[in-house]
Amino acid sequence: MKKAEATRLTILQKAFELIYVKGYQTTSIDDIIATTQVTKGAFYYHFKTKDEMGLAIISEILKPTLTNSFIQPLQNEQNPLDAIYNLMHSLLIENEFLKVEYGCPASNFTQEMTPWNADFNNALNQLTQQWTKAMTTTIEKGKKNGFIRKDVNAKQVTMFIMSGYWGIRNFGKLENSKKVYLTYLKELKNYLSSLK
């Protein structure tokens, strides 16, 4: 990796960490520069504006994380009901990247930025649509292979599960505890069993 590429990646990673903790709007370019220890000139060499950097975080940090942590696990198990439950358990209980006290970074960005910025809205919507499509496809495959009842509406199930995930992340953030996740996971298991 060339020095300029490494510097750019460092800016994105450190900015993401700051934004995840403090929020996008309350994190200034000066905060990012202080954390990354790059010059203001180096920052502006890579990004014309803070929003350009924010969009790069979505496409270069969040998108690969979504693919690796949210989508691939759905494709690795034969039984989609197990895959969905194991995915949620992993994201909520085991994942080191996602911190209970800060919630879901994609959800945080969505709540904070989409009402004000169409570019953020489009980028975050693409991320969400990717996950929606992957989960819906997994459920449809489960119907075809006899793991899930034929009358189950895959899109509705996907929206219900994803809504629950984003919601429980907020409860976890409020209580700063993973204990609330256990309640969600228990009820999720019951719900998924009802789809057989």
N, C-alpha and C positions, 0 to 999 in steps of 0.2 A: 504494500500500500504506500503510495506516495505521501510525502509530508502534508501537502495541501488536503488530500483526501482524509488523512488521519486527523488533521485539525478540524475539518468539517464534521467528521463523525464524533469527535470529542465534544464539540459544541452541541450537537444534537443530543447526545447521551446525557450530558450534564444539564442541559436545558430541560430535557424531559424529566429528569429526577427532581429538579427545582419546581417545575410546573405541576408535577404529580403531587408534591407536598403542599405547595402554596396556592396553586391555581394559575391559570394562564394570565388573566388580566392583572393579577397582583405581582406577577413576576416581570421585572423590568429587564431591558437589555443590559443595563449596568449590573444587575444581579447575576445575569448569565456570564458576562465578561469577568466579573470577580471570581466566579466559581470555576470557570474554565481557564482563567489566567491567560487569555489571549487578548490582544490589543483590540481596541474599538475598530481600527482599520481592518484587522483580520476578520472580525465578525462581519463587517459590511462587505468585505471581499467575497464572502460565501453567501451572504443573505442581504438582499436590498432592504428588507423590512422584517420586523418581528413576525408578522403574519406569514411571510414567505418561509421563515424558519419553522413556524408552527405547522404549516402544511407539510414541510419536509419531515417533521417528527411523525406526523400521521402516516405518511407513505413509507418512510425508511425505518422507523422504530416500531410503531404500533402494527402496521400491516404484516411484517414478518413474524412478530410475536403472535398475532391473531392466527396466522397460518400454522405456525408450529404448535401453539398451545390450545387453540380453540377448534381448528378444522382437522388437522391430521389425526388427533385421537379418535375422531368420529369415524375415520376410515380404517382404523386398525383392528377393530373387533367385528366378529361376524354378527353377533346379536346387537342390534342398534339400541335396544333398551338398556343393556349393560353399558354400551359405549356412551350413551348420554349421561347415565348416572355416574359412571366413572369419571367422565369429563368434568361434571359439576363438582364432584368430590375433590378431584385434583385441583381445579381452579380455586375452590373455596378453602380447602384445608391444607393442601400440600404445596401449592405454587409459591415459590419464594419471591417472584417478581411482583406479584399483586399483594399489596399490604392492606390488612383489614382497616387500619385507621385512615387510609386515604381512598378506599373504594376502588372502583373500576376506572382506569384512566380514560378509556373510550367513552364511558358514560359521563365522566366528569367533563370532558371536552364537549360532549354533546349538550349537556345541560348549560354549560357556561358560554359556548360560542355559537351554536347553530342559530339562535334567534337573531344574532347580530351580523353574521358573516356567511354569505352564500357559498363561498369557496370551502369553508370549514364544513358547512352543512353537506355539500356534495361529497367531500372526501370521507366524512364520517358515515354518510349514508352508504357509500360504496363498501366500506368495511362491514357495516351491519348487514348489508345485502349478501355479502360473501358468506358470512356465518349463517344467515337465514337459509341461503341456498344449500349449503353443506348439510345443515341439520335436516332440512326438508327432504333432500335426496337420500339421506341415511334412513329416514323414517319410511319413505316410499320403497326403498330396497327391502326394509324389514317387512313391509306388507307383502311384497312379492315373494319373499323367502319364508313366509309363514310365522315370523316372530311377532307380528302385529296384526290385529284384526283388519280385514279389508275395508270396513266402513269408517276407519279412522281418517280424519282430515289432517294430512301431514302439515300443511301450512298453519292451521289453527294450533296444533300441538306445539309446533316450533315457536310461534308467537307467545304462547302461554309459558313455555319453559324459559325463553329468553327474558320475558317480562319479569318472571320470578327471580331470575338470576340478577338482573339489574336492581330490582327492588331489594333483594336480601343483601346485596353489596352495600346499599345505602343504610339499611338497618345495622349492618356490621360496623359501618363508619360511625354512625350515631352512638353506638354502645361501645365502640372500640374493643370488640370481643368477637371471637369466632363462634361463641356458644350459640348465637342466633342462627348461624349457618346450619347447625346440626338439626334444628327444627325444620328448616327448609328441606334439607336432604332427606329427612325421614318422610316428610309428606311427598316429596318428589318420587321417592321409591314406591309409595302407595299409588300415586298417580300413574307412574309408568307401568306398574303391574296391572292396572285397570285397562291398559291398551292391548293386552294379550288376547 
